[in-house]
Amino acid sequence: MRTDLNDSLWQQAGRYKVTLPNSPPIADCFCLALAVQENAELVTGDHSDFDDIAKLAIAKIRFVR
């Protein structure tokens, strides 16, 4: 569990929610914002929400299936 969710992370997740294609679920926006903040790879099996986002190259996204 993370305890360091700062205001900028919340704000970035909100921006992703309203600006990304197909308005992904807010949980996915938080995952993306955290991956960007931590310069980490986002690992997912959720092609339906992340295929279009991966094309934008906001963060490195790896699909596991």
JOFEN-V365874 format. One record per residue. SS is DSSP state (H for helix, E for strand, C for the rest). OMEGA is omega in degrees with one decimal (* if undefined). Layout:
# JOFEN-V365874
SS&OMEGA + SS&OMEGA
This chain:
# JOFEN-V365874
C&179.0 + C&177.6 + C&-175.7 + C&179.7 + C&-176.1 + C&-177.4 + H&-177.8 + H&177.0 + H&178.4 + H&-178.2 + H&179.8 + H&177.5 + H&177.5 + H&177.6 + H&177.7 + H&-178.8 + H&-175.3 + H&-175.7 + H&-177.2 + C&179.2 + C&175.3 + C&176.8 + C&-178.3 + C&177.6 + C&-177.6 + H&178.4 + H&177.2 + H&178.0 + H&176.1 + H&177.6 + H&179.9 + H&179.5 + H&178.7 + H&177.7 + H&178.7 + H&-178.8 + H&-175.8 + H&-175.5 + C&-175.4 + C&175.3 + C&176.1 + E&-178.7 + E&-176.1 + E&170.9 + C&-172.4 + C&179.4 + H&-175.0 + H&179.8 + H&-171.3 + H&179.2 + H&-179.9 + H&179.6 + H&-179.7 + H&179.5 + H&-179.0 + C&177.9 + C&176.5 + C&178.6 + C&174.7 + C&-179.6 + E&177.2 + E&178.0 + E&-177.2 + C&174.2 + C&*
